[in-house]
Amino acid sequence: MKAAERDGAALRVAFLCTGNACRSQMAEGFARAIGKGRILAHSAGLMAAGVHPRAIAVMREVGIDISAHRSKEIDPVLLRTMDVVVTLCNNAAEACPRTPPGVRRIHWPIKDPVGARGSEEEVMAEFRRARDEIALKIQEFLRDVAVEERAR
């Protein structure tokens, strides 16, 4: 991983989804909050769909404010500067621009809560499920990174 070449600098990670509205925004928020400076997090999508209000609401429930985030399209130039690219949906995994061999690719297929149907509570439960899955993945990722750093 290129992070070792940067002498302890933050790991540059891009979280990608289709619309950069929900899952990738939550992942960016968690990476910044849980990573506490160990991760320089970015998020983007195949298209910019705006940050979903329910994503903002469920992140606020766990004390992370993503209300100032903005939805952005993938910048291929920025993507090439990343250490790790994490895709959070199959669509993004398949359509993501090529990255150089030194950029590690990881896929976390998190079910999109945006299409959830039912009562408000049922829909919010789907957003919470996605949020909690992403939080666990970020925690696992940070543990793996710490193990890799100790092994060097």
WOVEN-V286688 format. One record per residue. N is the residue number from 1. SS is DSSP state (2 for helix, 1 for strand, 0 for the rest). PHI is phi in whole degrees, -180 to 180 (NA if undefined). PSI is psi in whole degrees, -180 to 180 (999 if undefined). Layout:
[[N;SS;PHI;PSI] [N;SS;PHI;PSI]]
//
This chain:
[[1;0;NA;140] [2;2;-67;-16] [3;2;-58;-35] [4;2;-62;-31] [5;2;-71;-16] [6;2;-100;16] [7;0;51;58] [8;0;83;4] [9;0;-65;160] [10;0;-59;144] [11;1;-73;128] [12;1;-91;117] [13;1;-128;133] [14;1;-112;129] [15;1;-105;123] [16;1;-121;142] [17;1;-144;-177] [18;0;-70;-55] [19;0;-107;-1] [20;0;49;42] [21;0;-112;-27] [22;0;-138;-81] [23;2;-60;-48] [24;2;-68;-34] [25;2;-66;-43] [26;2;-64;-41] [27;2;-63;-43] [28;2;-61;-45] [29;2;-61;-46] [30;2;-65;-42] [31;2;-60;-41] [32;2;-69;-44] [33;2;-73;-49] [34;2;-79;-36] [35;2;-69;-22] [36;0;41;55] [37;0;89;-10] [38;0;-79;-19] [39;1;-125;131] [40;1;-98;100] [41;1;-95;141] [42;1;-133;158] [43;1;-141;154] [44;1;-163;172] [45;1;-140;170] [46;0;-64;-26] [47;0;-146;160] [48;0;-96;113] [49;0;-110;3] [50;0;86;147] [51;0;-77;127] [52;0;-70;131] [53;2;-58;-34] [54;2;-71;-32] [55;2;-64;-43] [56;2;-60;-45] [57;2;-64;-46] [58;2;-73;-29] [59;2;-71;-37] [60;2;-60;-35] [61;2;-59;-28] [62;0;-105;15] [63;0;83;19] [64;0;-118;124] [65;0;-99;112] [66;0;-110;16] [67;0;-65;-22] [68;0;-91;-4] [69;0;-65;153] [70;0;-126;148] [71;0;-80;133] [72;0;-136;155] [73;1;-84;157] [74;0;-61;131] [75;0;-104;105] [76;2;-58;-32] [77;2;-67;-48] [78;2;-62;-40] [79;2;-57;-38] [80;0;-70;-15] [81;0;-93;-2] [82;0;-79;155] [83;0;-87;-37] [84;1;-139;139] [85;1;-118;123] [86;1;-112;119] [87;1;-97;140] [88;0;-112;6] [89;0;-152;154] [90;2;-62;-37] [91;2;-59;-47] [92;2;-68;-38] [93;2;-61;-40] [94;2;-79;-35] [95;2;-100;-5] [96;0;-61;137] [97;0;-58;154] [98;0;-59;146] [99;0;-119;154] [100;0;-61;158] [101;0;-56;-29] [102;0;-76;-9] [103;0;-93;117] [104;1;-74;136] [105;1;-111;133] [106;1;-130;143] [107;1;-122;124] [108;0;-117;98] [109;0;-78;85] [110;0;-91;125] [111;0;-60;134] [112;0;-73;121] [113;2;-79;-13] [114;2;-60;-33] [115;2;-87;7] [116;0;-62;143] [117;0;-122;157] [118;0;129;-161] [119;0;-68;166] [120;2;-56;-42] [121;2;-65;-38] [122;2;-66;-41] [123;2;-66;-45] [124;2;-63;-33] [125;2;-62;-36] [126;2;-68;-39] [127;2;-66;-39] [128;2;-66;-39] [129;2;-61;-48] [130;2;-62;-45] [131;2;-56;-47] [132;2;-69;-36] [133;2;-63;-43] [134;2;-65;-42] [135;2;-58;-44] [136;2;-63;-43] [137;2;-63;-41] [138;2;-65;-44] [139;2;-61;-45] [140;2;-62;-44] [141;2;-59;-46] [142;2;-65;-37] [143;2;-64;-44] [144;2;-62;-42] [145;2;-63;-42] [146;2;-63;-41] [147;2;-64;-44] [148;2;-61;-41] [149;2;-66;-40] [150;2;-68;-30] [151;2;-73;-17] [152;0;-77;999]]
//
